[in-house]
């Protein structure tokens, strides 16, 4: 709550924007067998956000890890 206005902001965190760096990191960590919780911690997102923006990278990394 802002002390100036007395109004509570309901905006929350800014929308996540995937970058080339985070995309490579997710794919790499997934291919090395890191659990999703650890990947989330590394890039600073929730599980839901990880799934929303990086589902392809998780699946590809997992497939690569299991070859």
Secondary structure, 3 states (H helix, E strand, C coil): CCCCCCCCCCCCCCCCCCCHHHHHHHHHHHHCCCCHHHHHHHHCCCHHHHHHHHHHHHHHHHHHHCC
